[in-house]
Amino acid sequence: MSIKHTASLAALVALLLVSATPFAQAADKPTDPQIAHIAYTAGVIDVEAAKLAIEKSKTKEVVDFANDMVRDHEAVNVQALDLVKKLKVTPEDNATSQALSKAAEEERAKLAKLEGAAFDKAYVANEVAYHKQVNGALETLLIPSAENAELKSLLETGLKIFQGHQQHAEHVAGMLK
């Protein structure tokens, strides 16, 4: 995987559009290269999810939320790219990354069939649920597993941002009821 692709280490600061199940598969302590790949995979997934929401939704709050996710991703990608280059980390594919990708494909297929309010509610509800799981995975698995102090720091920053995104998603979900 190229350095360009590893920029998505920033993914841990973005929303994910998949079920939480894949994190359960990360029972073994992941290595830094595996954590980088999980982050890369998560970033790709989230940008795609946000772009789908921007394309399909006609609701200002949902579109604004999705735009925020894209903006945050791109801002952190610059920092992540610098860190990955500095650490010379080559992301390593793993079962968690593979499960994330599979679940995201399934979820995108479901969302793609929805329109209007049904899409908005499903997209935002999924974002809320996933944030809860991602925050838990960061706290209990990814941050404790990271060996490199700078990687750990980036993940901790990501957790703070994710917590803010969860609150934002919950707010938008409340508006859609």
N, C-alpha and C positions, 0 to 999 in steps of 0.2 A: 504494500500500500504506500502511495506517495505521501510526501509531506503535505501536499495540497489537501489530500483527503484527511489527514490527521488533524486538520484544523478544527474538525468537529469535536475535538476534545471539549469544546465549549458546550457541547450538547447537554451537559449536566445542568446547565442553567436555562434550559428551554423546556417547554411543555412537551410531553410525549403523548402520542395518540395510539396507545395500545393498552391491552389489559395488563394488570399487574403480575400475572402469573409468571412471566419470564424471570423475574427477579428471584422467585422461589427456587429456580434451577441453579442459582449461583451459591449452592450450599458450601462449596469449597471456597477458600479464601482466594479471590482473584489476584493476579499479579498486576503490576503497573501497566505492562503492555496490554493485558486483557481489559483493565479498567479503561485504558485509552480507546480500545476498540468498542467497548460498550458505549462510551461517550460519543464516539464517532457515529455509531449506529443510531443512537438516540437523536443526535443532531439531524441526521438525514430524515428520520421519521418525523421529527417535529416541524421542520421547515416544510415538508410535503403536506403535513396536516394543516398547518396554518395557511398555506397557499390554497388548499382545497376550500377552507373556510372563507378566505377572501374572495375566491371565485364564486362560491355557491350562495353565500349568505347575503341577504338584503338588509339585515339588521345592523344598524350602526354600531351598537355595543359589541356585537360578535366580531364584526370586521375590525373594529378598533383593537379589540383584544388580540386577534390573530396578527394584526400589523405589529403590535407590541412584541409578540413572540418572535417574529421575523427580525425586528430591529434588535432585540436583545441578543439573539443568536449571532447576528452579524458583528455586533460590537465585541462580544466575548471571543468570537472566532479569531480576531486579531491577536488577542492576548494568548489564546491557546496555541496558535500557530507558533508564536515566539517561544513559548514554553516547550512545545514538542521539539522544535529545532534545537533549543538549548540542551534539552535532556537526551536528545537523539533516541527518542522512544519510537519504536516501530510497533504499531498496534497489532495485537494478536487475536485472530478470530477465536470465538469460544461459544459454548452452548447458549449462554445468556444473550449474546449478540444475535445469534441465529434465531432464538425464540422471539426476541423483540421484533426482528424483521418479519417473521411469519405472522405474528399477532397483528402487526401494523398493516400488513397487506390485507388481512381479513377484515380489520376494522375499517380501513379505507374503502373496501368494496361495499360494506354495509352502508357507510355514510354516503357514498357516491349515489346510492339509490334513493336517498331521501331528498326532500325539497322543503323549502320554507321553514316554518316553525319547527317541524319535525327534525329537520337537519340541525337547526340551531340548538335545540334542546339536547339532541344526542351528542353533538360535538362538544358542547360545554360540559355536559354531565360526565362524559368520558375524560375530559381534561381535569375536572375536579377529582375524580376517583384516582386517576393516574398520579396526580400530584401527591396525594396522600401516600401512595406506594413508593414513588420516587424519593420523597423525603425520608421515608423509613429506610429505603435501600441505601441512601447516602449516609444516614446516621449510623446504621447498624452493620453495613457491609463494605461499601465502597470507601468511605473515609477511613474507617479503622484498618482496611486492607492496604491502603496506599502506603508504600515504603518511602517514596521521595517526599520530602517536606514541602517542596514547591507544588507538587501535584496535589498533595493533601490540602494545602492552602487554597488552591483553585477550586477543589471540590467543596471546601467549606464555604467559600464565596458563592459557589453555585447553589448550595443548600439555602443560603439566605435569600438568594434571588428566587429560588423555587418556592420558598415559603410565601414570598410576596406574590408570585404568580398564582399560587393556590388561593390566596385570599381574593385576588382579582377574579379568578374563574368562579369562585363561590359567589361573589357579588353579581357577576353577569348571570349566573344560573338563577339567582334570586329574582332578577329582573325579568327573566323569561317565563316565569310561572304564571 
